């Protein structure tokens, strides 16, 4: 009997080393088919005077645009998670230690929107989801945002990277403006910054600015405008890579967005090969979503009337001023509840970035209808 050359699938799976698809420019690797461990509990991460736990990050400047340079740290996944050369370990590490291109694309677009007078961040409540390095949120802080909340899946990312990045950039800004600042002013600059770790399915339980279910009921086209004190601006870069997580991300956005004037800025790859997500998949999810809305309206029923001489029934939407010669006349004004389906958010493509790779990056803006 001839010996089979077909390898044992279990052994074959063990024999191939883990590699990162991002090294090919395609984004995070495909997730494992094994059941994922339960996500870590949602917690607020409090910055310490000295971040004594975890490795120290190496600070380096990164040029975003003409006249705009931010500082960022660098730490390895092995030092923090004990995992080498990997952008993603499903259920354990979601890529927050890597600086993704979409984060820079998003900061550039925010910068240009401000320069063109389209966006104003001063005095706004800002939430950055899947923040990692946190550069978009940091930029919002430097532009005068009143509240900046950073969220990442991993508390370790916030401790080892996000918090140091926020601290070093705000200190740089304070040093440049020190002659104009009092000690009271300098203290207030960092008082509005908070950090939250956890899964998108649970993090809304901790975030301070979340709309209730009643506030989220759309009344588009109706007589009443619902409002809620959510976040004015939600930022997210490279958060839409996994198809399996798009729905809970979208639901979180709807919970957190200020109604009716909140906006979302999203940057990412058009398609993430191997994991099924991408900006277009998320846009499709938004455009396919809708809410059933009852709209109250006044409707004038048609008026039937009969003439003696003709014996015919005619119809009119007006009440005759002279009712002589008519055997009967009816008018009915009714409140009609009309059921319609309305979209919730509108999507607008702001930028496309093609840097020579086979994958195009995009920046999108979403707002309420």
C-alpha positions as CSV (number, residue, x, y, z in Angstrom):
1,X,0.0,0.0,0.0
2,X,1.4,3.3,-1.0
3,X,2.1,5.8,1.8
4,X,0.0,8.9,1.6
5,X,1.8,12.2,1.1
6,X,-1.2,14.2,2.4
7,X,-0.1,15.8,5.7
8,X,-2.1,15.6,8.8
9,X,-4.2,18.8,9.0
10,X,-3.5,19.2,12.7
11,X,0.2,18.8,12.3
12,X,0.3,21.0,9.3
13,X,-1.5,23.7,11.2
14,X,1.2,23.5,13.9
15,X,4.1,23.5,11.4
16,X,3.4,26.9,9.8
17,X,4.7,29.9,11.7
18,X,2.4,32.8,12.4
19,X,2.9,35.8,10.1
20,X,1.4,39.2,9.8
21,X,-0.6,40.2,6.8
22,X,0.2,43.8,7.6
23,X,3.8,43.2,6.5
24,X,2.2,42.8,3.0
25,X,0.2,46.0,3.5
26,X,-3.1,44.2,3.9
27,X,-3.9,44.9,7.6
28,X,-4.4,42.5,10.5
29,X,-4.2,38.7,10.0
30,X,-7.2,36.6,9.7
31,X,-8.7,35.6,13.1
32,X,-8.5,32.1,14.3
33,X,-11.5,29.8,13.9
34,X,-11.1,28.7,17.5
35,X,-13.6,30.1,20.1
36,X,-12.4,33.4,21.4
37,X,-11.8,33.9,25.1
38,X,-14.2,36.2,26.9
39,X,-13.2,39.9,26.5
40,X,-11.6,41.7,29.4
41,X,-14.0,43.6,31.7
42,X,-14.7,47.2,30.8
43,X,-12.7,49.5,33.2
44,X,-11.6,53.1,33.4
45,X,-7.9,53.4,33.3
46,X,-6.5,56.1,35.6
47,X,-3.2,57.7,34.7
48,X,-0.6,57.7,37.4
49,X,2.0,60.4,38.2
50,X,4.6,57.9,37.0
51,X,3.6,55.0,34.9
52,X,5.6,52.4,36.9
53,X,4.0,49.3,35.4
54,X,4.9,48.1,31.9
55,X,7.7,49.0,29.6
56,X,8.7,52.6,28.9
57,X,8.0,53.8,25.4
58,X,10.5,55.5,23.2
59,X,9.3,58.9,22.1
60,X,9.8,60.0,18.5
61,X,8.3,62.8,16.4
62,X,6.1,62.1,13.5
63,X,5.3,64.7,10.8
64,X,1.5,64.7,10.1
65,X,1.3,67.7,7.7
66,X,3.0,71.0,7.0
67,X,3.3,72.7,10.3
68,X,1.9,69.8,12.3
69,X,4.1,67.4,14.2
70,X,3.0,65.1,17.0
71,X,5.0,62.9,19.3
72,X,4.4,59.2,19.7
73,X,5.9,56.4,21.7
74,X,7.1,53.0,20.5
75,X,6.8,49.8,22.5
76,X,6.9,46.2,21.3
77,X,4.1,43.7,21.5
78,X,6.5,41.2,23.1
79,X,7.3,43.6,26.0
80,X,3.6,44.2,26.7
81,X,1.8,41.0,25.7
82,X,4.6,38.5,25.2
83,X,3.7,38.1,21.5
84,X,6.3,38.7,18.8
85,X,5.7,40.0,15.3
86,X,1.9,40.0,15.4
87,X,-0.6,42.8,14.8
88,X,-3.5,40.9,16.2
89,X,-4.2,38.1,18.6
90,X,-8.0,37.7,18.6
91,X,-9.5,38.1,22.1
92,X,-6.2,39.2,23.6
93,X,-4.6,42.0,21.6
94,X,-6.3,44.1,19.0
95,X,-3.4,45.9,17.4
96,X,-3.3,49.0,19.5
97,X,0.5,49.2,19.8
98,X,1.0,49.7,16.0
99,X,0.7,53.1,14.4
100,X,-1.7,52.5,11.5
101,X,-1.7,54.6,8.4
102,X,-5.4,55.5,8.8
103,X,-4.6,57.3,12.1
104,X,-2.4,59.7,10.2
105,X,-4.9,60.1,7.4
106,X,-7.6,61.0,9.9
107,X,-5.5,63.6,11.6
108,X,-4.6,65.2,8.3
109,X,-8.3,65.3,7.3
110,X,-9.3,66.8,10.6
111,X,-6.6,69.4,10.2
112,X,-7.8,70.3,6.7
113,X,-11.4,70.4,7.8
114,X,-10.5,72.9,10.5
115,X,-8.4,75.0,8.1
116,X,-11.3,75.2,5.7
117,X,-13.8,76.2,8.4
118,X,-15.8,73.0,8.1
119,X,-15.0,71.6,11.6
120,X,-14.6,73.3,15.0
121,X,-13.3,71.2,17.9
122,X,-13.0,73.9,20.5
123,X,-15.4,73.3,23.4
124,X,-16.5,69.9,21.9
125,X,-16.9,66.5,23.5
126,X,-14.7,64.1,21.6
127,X,-14.5,60.3,21.8
128,X,-11.8,58.2,20.1
129,X,-12.7,54.6,19.7
130,X,-10.0,51.9,19.2
131,X,-7.5,54.7,20.0
132,X,-4.2,52.9,20.2
133,X,-1.6,55.7,19.9
134,X,-4.5,58.2,20.3
135,X,-3.1,60.8,17.8
136,X,-6.5,61.9,16.5
137,X,-7.8,62.4,20.0
138,X,-4.6,64.2,21.0
139,X,-5.0,66.5,18.0
140,X,-8.5,67.3,19.1
141,X,-7.1,68.2,22.5
142,X,-4.6,70.5,21.0
143,X,-7.4,72.2,19.1
144,X,-9.3,73.0,22.2
145,X,-11.7,70.1,22.8
146,X,-13.4,70.4,26.2
147,X,-13.7,66.7,26.7
148,X,-11.5,63.9,25.2
149,X,-12.2,60.3,26.1
150,X,-10.0,57.5,24.7
151,X,-11.2,53.9,24.4
152,X,-9.1,50.9,23.5
153,X,-9.7,47.1,23.9
154,X,-6.6,46.7,26.0
155,X,-5.9,48.5,29.2
156,X,-2.2,47.6,28.6
157,X,-2.2,49.7,25.5
158,X,-3.6,52.7,27.4
159,X,-1.1,52.3,30.2
160,X,2.0,51.7,28.0
161,X,1.3,53.9,25.0
162,X,-1.9,56.1,24.9
163,X,-1.4,57.8,28.3
164,X,2.3,58.6,27.7
165,X,1.5,59.9,24.2
166,X,-1.2,62.2,25.6
167,X,1.1,63.4,28.4
168,X,4.1,64.2,26.2
169,X,2.1,66.0,23.6
170,X,0.2,68.1,26.1
171,X,3.4,68.9,28.0
172,X,5.0,70.0,24.7
173,X,2.0,72.3,24.1
174,X,2.2,73.7,27.6
175,X,5.9,74.4,27.3
176,X,5.4,76.3,24.0
177,X,2.6,78.4,25.6
178,X,4.0,78.6,29.2
179,X,4.5,82.4,29.2
180,X,0.7,82.8,28.5
181,X,-0.5,80.3,31.0
182,X,-1.2,80.4,34.7
183,X,-0.8,77.3,36.9
184,X,-4.6,77.1,37.1
185,X,-4.9,77.1,33.4
186,X,-2.2,74.5,32.9
187,X,-4.0,72.2,35.4
188,X,-7.3,72.4,33.6
189,X,-5.9,71.3,30.3
190,X,-5.5,67.7,31.3
191,X,-8.5,67.5,33.7
192,X,-11.0,66.6,30.9
193,X,-9.0,63.6,29.6
194,X,-10.2,60.1,30.6
195,X,-9.3,56.6,29.4
196,X,-11.5,53.5,29.1
197,X,-10.6,49.9,28.2
198,X,-13.0,47.2,27.2
199,X,-15.1,45.6,24.4
200,X,-17.5,47.6,22.3
201,X,-20.4,45.5,23.5
202,X,-19.9,46.7,27.1
203,X,-17.9,49.9,27.1
204,X,-21.1,52.1,26.9
205,X,-21.8,51.1,30.5
206,X,-18.8,53.2,31.6
207,X,-18.8,56.1,29.1
208,X,-20.2,59.3,30.7
209,X,-22.0,60.6,27.6
210,X,-24.4,57.9,26.3
211,X,-27.9,58.4,25.0
212,X,-30.8,56.5,26.5
213,X,-33.0,54.2,24.3
214,X,-35.8,56.9,24.4
215,X,-33.4,59.6,23.2
216,X,-32.2,57.4,20.4
217,X,-35.7,57.0,18.9
218,X,-35.6,58.8,15.6
219,X,-38.4,61.2,14.9
220,X,-37.3,62.2,11.4
221,X,-40.1,64.1,9.7
222,X,-42.2,64.3,12.8
223,X,-43.2,67.2,15.0
224,X,-40.6,66.6,17.7
225,X,-36.8,66.6,17.7
226,X,-35.1,64.2,20.1
227,X,-31.8,65.2,21.5
228,X,-29.2,63.7,23.8
229,X,-26.0,64.9,25.3
230,X,-23.7,62.4,23.6
231,X,-20.3,63.1,22.1
232,X,-20.1,65.9,19.5
233,X,-17.3,64.2,17.6
234,X,-16.5,60.5,17.4
235,X,-13.1,59.6,15.9
236,X,-12.0,56.1,14.8
237,X,-9.1,54.9,12.7
238,X,-8.6,51.4,11.4
239,X,-11.4,50.0,13.6
240,X,-13.4,48.4,10.8
241,X,-11.0,45.6,9.9
242,X,-13.1,42.7,11.2
243,X,-16.4,42.0,9.7
244,X,-17.6,40.3,12.9
245,X,-17.3,43.4,15.0
246,X,-18.8,46.0,12.6
247,X,-22.4,45.7,14.0
248,X,-21.4,46.2,17.7
249,X,-19.2,49.1,16.7
250,X,-22.1,50.7,14.8
251,X,-24.5,50.2,17.7
252,X,-22.0,51.8,20.1
253,X,-21.7,54.8,17.8
254,X,-25.5,55.3,17.8
255,X,-25.5,55.1,21.6
256,X,-22.8,57.7,22.0
257,X,-23.5,60.3,19.2
258,X,-24.9,63.6,20.2
259,X,-28.3,64.0,18.6
260,X,-29.0,65.8,16.3
261,X,-25.7,67.4,15.5
262,X,-23.0,64.8,16.3
263,X,-20.5,63.6,13.6
264,X,-18.3,60.6,13.1
265,X,-15.0,60.7,11.3
266,X,-13.7,57.2,10.2
267,X,-10.4,56.3,8.5
268,X,-9.4,52.9,7.3
269,X,-8.6,50.6,4.4
270,X,-11.3,50.1,1.7
271,X,-11.0,46.4,2.3
272,X,-9.0,44.3,4.8
273,X,-8.0,41.1,3.0
274,X,-8.4,38.0,5.1
275,X,-10.8,39.4,7.7
276,X,-13.6,40.7,5.5
277,X,-14.0,44.2,7.0
278,X,-13.3,47.6,5.5
279,X,-14.7,51.1,5.1
280,X,-17.1,50.1,2.4
281,X,-18.5,47.2,4.5
282,X,-19.2,49.7,7.3
283,X,-20.7,52.2,5.0
284,X,-23.0,49.5,3.6
285,X,-24.1,48.7,7.1
286,X,-24.9,52.3,7.8
287,X,-26.8,52.8,4.6
288,X,-28.8,49.6,5.0
289,X,-29.8,50.6,8.5
290,X,-33.1,52.3,9.1
291,X,-35.7,53.1,11.8
292,X,-39.4,52.7,11.6
293,X,-40.9,56.1,12.3
294,X,-44.6,57.0,12.8
295,X,-45.2,60.5,11.3
296,X,-48.4,62.3,12.2
297,X,-50.0,64.4,9.5
298,X,-53.3,66.1,8.8
299,X,-55.2,64.6,5.8
300,X,-58.4,66.1,4.3
301,X,-60.7,63.3,3.1
302,X,-62.4,63.6,-0.2
303,X,-65.9,65.1,0.1
304,X,-68.8,63.1,-1.6
305,X,-71.9,65.1,-2.6
306,X,-75.1,64.4,-4.6
307,X,-77.0,66.8,-6.9
308,X,-80.8,66.6,-7.3
309,X,-80.8,67.3,-11.0
310,X,-78.1,64.9,-12.1
311,X,-78.3,62.2,-9.5
312,X,-74.6,61.6,-9.9
313,X,-71.9,61.3,-7.2
314,X,-69.0,63.7,-7.5
315,X,-65.9,64.2,-5.4
316,X,-64.2,67.3,-4.3
317,X,-61.5,68.2,-1.8
318,X,-63.1,71.5,-1.0
319,X,-66.3,72.3,0.9
320,X,-68.8,74.1,-1.3
321,X,-69.7,77.6,0.0
322,X,-73.2,77.2,-1.4
323,X,-74.8,74.0,-0.1
324,X,-78.2,74.5,-1.7
325,X,-79.1,71.8,-4.2
326,X,-77.0,69.1,-2.5
327,X,-78.6,66.2,-0.6
328,X,-75.6,65.4,1.4
329,X,-72.1,66.7,2.1
330,X,-69.3,65.1,4.2
331,X,-66.0,66.5,5.4
332,X,-63.6,64.6,7.5
333,X,-60.2,65.8,8.7
334,X,-58.2,63.0,10.3
335,X,-54.9,62.5,12.0
336,X,-53.2,59.8,9.9
337,X,-50.2,58.0,11.3
338,X,-47.9,57.2,8.4
339,X,-45.3,54.5,8.8
340,X,-42.1,55.2,7.0
341,X,-38.5,53.8,7.1
342,X,-35.8,56.4,7.4
343,X,-32.0,56.1,7.3
344,X,-30.3,57.1,10.5
345,X,-26.9,58.4,9.3
346,X,-25.7,59.8,6.0
347,X,-22.2,58.9,4.7
348,X,-19.8,61.2,2.9
349,X,-16.5,60.2,1.4
350,X,-13.9,62.9,2.3
351,X,-10.6,61.5,1.0
352,X,-9.0,58.6,-0.8
353,X,-5.4,57.7,-0.3
354,X,-3.5,55.5,-2.7
355,X,0.2,55.1,-1.8
356,X,1.2,52.6,-4.4
357,X,-0.1,49.5,-2.6
358,X,-3.0,47.5,-3.9
359,X,-5.3,48.7,-1.1
360,X,-6.8,52.1,-1.0
361,X,-7.4,54.0,2.3
362,X,-10.4,56.2,2.8
363,X,-11.7,58.8,5.2
364,X,-15.5,59.1,5.7
365,X,-17.8,61.4,7.6
366,X,-21.2,60.4,9.1
367,X,-23.9,62.6,10.5
368,X,-27.6,62.3,11.3
369,X,-30.2,62.6,8.5
